[in-house]
């Protein structure tokens, strides 16, 4: 392979799946903390200057992995593969250092348009943290849109890693760690051991994808490319349930556009080093909340909606083309 080049461009093949068989495009695994390429990877542990909702992000109280988003009205949103056990076991979640207990039997699994369950869960906590309600995007951000990711998963190791990648066997690539001064084909970061809430940046790579987490998910993907944005970020273990924010250019307001669910690599990539984020290949996969917005707003009315109501008294695999009827 050519030295100091990305292994492959972002996938361009259009592949779909029917009601029975899935055709593989990207392999998906649960989102493990947020990996950022800037500096030594240990920064961005306080709210950004233009804060999209830093204090609305929480995690399990005590041990355990997963990230949670406070929506307002004592309601919390997270990935179902994290939240179901939290609600059933009455495990506490923490916002602003304060633990809150899920209300028994309050969990509501969100549905796809075909009424199949998706990997999103809303549940109620026993007290109001006093945080503002978030606004859910009404439409999917366009490809190339700037995004801010906030999660509370594993940190990365401070050093950047390099690999020589032998692709002579297309079904079993051989990855060998090398020094930065040696010829290399791929670079990225390995996950660390500690957990921290952190924010990072990325761009919308593909705003129309389907993937399978705990149920089919209609979502979008963000590719990790070192240097592409100021604090280029990728999900890691513990970021499942974390937030993807988009600043609406029309309203100039931050919106919650996605929930991080998993990570994936393009079809054909094999033997990618475990617990690592490889530049040019690692994709963070998020549920597109514009698809599920009506269900969320019905459970957690947004501030404007509340006024109107009162006044009126009324992993696995990923596919490029979104289908409105999907089957696991």
Protein Blocks (a to p, Z undefined) as FASTA:
>chain_A
ZZhiafbdcdfbdcdddfkbccdfbdcdddfbdddfehjhpgokbccfblgblmmpccde
hededddddfbghiacddfklmmmmmmnopacdeehiacdddehkaccdddfkopacfbd
cdddfbdehiacddddfbdcdehiacddddddddddfbdcdddddfkbmklccdddddfk
bccfbdcddddfbdcddddddddfblcdcdddeddaddddddddehkamklccddehigo
iacddddfklopacdfbdcfbdcddehiahiaehiacehkaccddddfklmmmmmmmmmc
cfklmmmmmmnopaddddfbdcfbdcZZ
